[in-house]
Amino acid sequence: MIRVKKKGGIICILVILLLVGLTVTPAIGSIPEAGAKGKTKNSTDKDGDNVVVYFWDCTGKKPIKKVLTLTETEWNDLRDQLRTIRTTSNSIEESFNAQFALFKQYNIISYDMTFEILKGKAMNEFKDKNPPLRTPIIENAVFNVICAISFELTSGTTLVFGLNTFINIIGFNIISFHKGYSPDGIQTKGMVDRSNDPGTYMGSMFGLLGYWFGTKTGTGLYSDVIVSGFTVTTGWLPTPLFP
């Protein structure tokens, strides 16, 4: 693990990596589908009725992938239910518990998971990581550390290191960079509670313990994502700052 000695240095690293990582553009117009012997091939359903969605269970020592083939109606319905949960819950704890129960209802996970169980796992996993927390001075910006995080991004670009290869980079098991529209904002709860309004954001996460839904467009690339879990550090900036 690399320790940043200067106060706020990790935030500088986060922003620099964010800007570099998001220069990669995913291939458009194809959805990968699991092929034989673990290989991946790009394909699009002939009738345009099916969507191949990747679900990553990142609650253990290694991410576990599940590939789901849903009709567009089923996928939209599931996203709508998750969005309703996020926007109507009175707390992020209530939101997480309802989302996890929905995952089990859809047979996406087969075990009971709660906010408190996942929080305990996160505190144990992230106990040796202590990045500094800075108060954001930009309106609608979010920075938080060792925190629960819940968000959805649509029609965007996500670049992630670690889900497919589980490469451990500077002590974080997953590093992801995002740009896209968030219909209900980015919600976080850690040392402080922070969230922002619906809108288009650039952001990143260092480390993840939780669940990841996404439509994959290439190796480590997703066009949309739904995330609920705990992260070591995260930062989000409104994209009007980067015309």
C-alpha positions, -999 to +999 in steps of 0.1 A: +000+000+000+012+035-008+006+061+019+002+097+008+020+119+033+008+153+021-027+162+032-051+160+003-026+143-019-049+113-026-075+136-039-050+150-065-042+115-075-079+107-078-086+136-101-055+130-123-063+093-127-099+103-134-091+126-162-066+101-177-089+071-173-119+087-190-101+094-222-108+058-232-140+055-252-159+022-253-170+005-285-206+014-293-233-007-308-225-042-294-232-060-262-207-088-251-222-121-243-204-150-224-191-175-249-177-210-246-147-217-224-149-183-207-143-164-239-163-132-247-178-123-280-197-092-291-233-098-302-266-080-303-299-097-301-315-098-336-349-085-324-333-060-300-355-075-273-328-089-250-302-072-229-271-090-216-263-076-181-232-083-160-238-086-122-206-086-101-208-098-065-179-081-048-188-090-012-161-116-008-124-119-014-127-121-052-155-107-075-179-133-088-195-127-122-230-136-131-243-130-167-280-123-170-300-123-202-331-102-196-357-087-219-356-050-222-389-048-203-375-069-175-342-049-173-361-016-173-385-029-147-356-039-124-338-006-129-371+013-121-376-007-089-340+000-078-344+037-087-377+039-067-360+023-037-331+048-038-354+078-041-380+068-016-359+053+012-355+073+044-319+064+048-291+047+029-294+018+053-330+013+044-321+017+007-294-010+008-316-035+027-344-031+001-320-034-028-304-065-014-338-080-008-347-073-044-316-090-056-326-121-036-362-119-049-348-120-085-325-149-076-295-128-084-281-136-050-290-166-029-281-155+005-292-129+031-272-096+030-279-065+050-264-031+054-249-040+088-233-072+075-218-055+045-206-026+067-189-050+090-171-066+061-161-032+047-147-020+080-126-051+083-115-050+047-106-013+047-092-010+082-056-003+071-066+023+046-071+058+059-072+085+032-077+121+042-112+137+039-114+172+023-145+193+023-155+200-014-156+236-024-174+230-057-212+230-057-227+195-063-192+179-059-190+148-036-158+135-019-160+108+008-139+081+024-147+046+039-183+051+029-214+034+017-222+045-019-253+041-040-258+054-076-269+047-111-253+061-143-270+059-176-258+066-212-222+071-200-188+055-199-173+034-170-137+021-171-129-003-143-097-022-133-101-052-111-135-068-119-122-090-148-085-094-137-087-086-100-055-066-103-046-050-070-033-015-077-018+006-050-037-013-023-072-011-038-089-042-052-111-022-077-105+012-093-132+026-115-137+058-135-171+071-145-188+096-166-226+097-172-260+109-162-272+100-127-310+101-125-311+104-087-276+117-078-246+101-060-255+091-024-227+084+001-225+078+039-193+076+057-175+100+081-201+124+068-233+121+047-229+135+012-250+135-019-257+156-050-285+164-074-295+144-105-271+154-133-241+144-154-209+137-134-174+125-137-163+104-108-142+075-095-141+049-068-110+033-052-120-001-038-155-017-037-172-041-014-207-047-026-227-052-059-222-039-094-247-041-123-236-031-158-241-034-195-207-043-208-193-028-241-157-040-240-130-053-216-134-033-185-159-009-201-196-004-193-222+019-208-243+021-177-239+009-141-258+005-109-237+003-078-245-003-041-217-011-016-188+004+004-158+021-011-124+033+003-126+067-013-148+083-040-149+117-057-175+132-081-175+164-101-203+179-122-192+177-159-200+214-168-166+220-151-151+201-181-168+215-213 
